[in-house]
Amino acid sequence: MSSVMEYQHFINGQWTPGESGETMDVINPATQEVVAQVPKGTVNDVNKAVANAREAFESGVWANKSMEERAEILLKFSTNVLKNKNRLAYLESLTSGSTIRRTMGIDVTAVSDALKNAVQRSQEIPLLEHAMCLPWHIPQHSYIVREPLGVCAGIVPWNFPMILAAWKFAPALMMGNSIVMKPASITPITLLELANLAHESGIPAGVFNVVTGSGSVVGNALASHPEIDKVAFTGSTEVGRQVAHMAADGIKRVTLELGGKSPTIVLDDADLDMATSLCIHAFLYHTGQVCESGTRMLVPRKMQDQIVEMMIEKIKKLPIGNQLNPATSIGPIASAEQLETVMKYVDIGKKEGAQIAYGGNRMTDGAYGQGFFFEPTVFVGCNNQMTHVREEIFGPVQCVLPYDDVEEAIAIANDSPYGLGASIASMNATRAQWVAKKIRSGTVWINTHHMLRADAPFGGYKQSGYGRENGAHVLMEYSQVKHVCHNLVPDASKYRYFKVLGLN
């Protein structure tokens, strides 16, 4: 690019310069070229955004609108997202390394779907419920109402900047909350663009705010802020623990969508063409930088060599290159830091005795040398106690684990601190569903992987987090219930409850 795009925070419905004047560079991971600059946010920037969000909430300018009024505006927002599809997809790919084929075909549409799903699912949850007035009780009317929480914070990672942001702001807005969001430092600009689109679509000033900056400053300030009522965080388990600790001091609601080390279980009745394609997709989607990537590949011992050979032949045919080329299937790693992490774990795997059947190296020839490219890597000779098998790598690394019977496969799959996703390859639906029931994971796919739906809940077991995003379940995460109990005997002399207490 010939020029660098310049952005500001989006606070109170307008572009707002950062207090310090300092900026952060945003780069293209395929070329290391600086493509944008954003403010390096401060605690005071966060305070300003939260204050505006609180003022907007308390004013009722959004919270007091009817569900129908909010739905109309969110559907307009959804339409405007699709109208800006080309720009949003380009910026998402440019900064995150996601292939343009995917961001055009999936990511932008997923943002629109998240907004539409929040609207549609809101029609399924009761906003008002009435409790029965039992004749032998004191006459009273009890009813339960569902209300917004207040001011929410959304902290978003760098792998799917738009989608994972939409999973937070769509339900938060639908339920009448205000929100302050922090994008990842290396991929901030599409969320800023979405906040501006939201305002242009009719979301009132102060309701949807974005502050850019580091997690240690902006993220921590949001997680610990006394005026924040709920924190939604997607990221590593390590950072998720810190967010939970900070939020606990204020007794805030928290949703955590954290790390994973998802198993893909190939049963001995699987179609091997399907199984090998599934296992490739499971660990190479977005160059392996996905929280529920299938990076523990469980195969029948007697079929291991055949399956690995078939998989490698397919991997060899996948084009690796610049993410803005529509022909590219595998783009770069998102950052130099993440590339170093991948290389570290590959070295650990070799030192602990696993063998590389394919890949294992940084790509440096020609145009590859300008960016953060790493070969798809397949390890064999693994066991479930190896470091690179147990810990999340977040890169294009597959670990093949042989098993002797289905019960052993289930035991290996569940022997993990994580429980975010899992997949099963099988031609036998009954058998596959029996295995799915045994897996301790928030999502289990059969003959597919990464198939996340806006109308189905997503979240983890164990150290993969708690709470759910998507579906109707997420609307419960962004609202609370109030019981109103109305005594229907306003005359104190006739109120039997007071008589029991000796008050009349």
Secondary structure, DSSP 8 states (H G I E B T S, - for coil): --S-EE--EEETTEEE--SS--EEEEEETTTTEEEEEEE---HHHHHHHHHHHHHHHHHTTTTTS-HHHHHHHHHHHHHHHHHTHHHHHHHHHHHH---HHHIIIIIHHHHHHHHHHHHHHHTTS-SEEEE---TTS-SEEEEEEEEE-SEEEEE--SSSHHHHHHHHHHHHHHTT-EEEEE--TTS-HHHHHHHHHHHHTT--TTSEEE--S-IIIIIHHHHH-TT--EEEEES-HHHHHHHHHHHHHTT-EEEEE----EEEEE-TTS-HHHHHHHHHHHHHGGGG--TT-EEEEEEEGGGHHHHHHHHHHHHTTS-BS-TTSTT-SB---S-HHHHHHHHHHHHHHHHTT-EEEE--SB--SGGGGGTT-B--EEEES--TTSHHHHS---SSEEEEEEESSHHHHHHHHH-SSEESEEEEE-S-HHHHHHHHHHS-SSEEEES-SS---TTS-B--EETTEES-BSTTHHHHHTEEEEEEEEES---GGG-HHHHHTT--
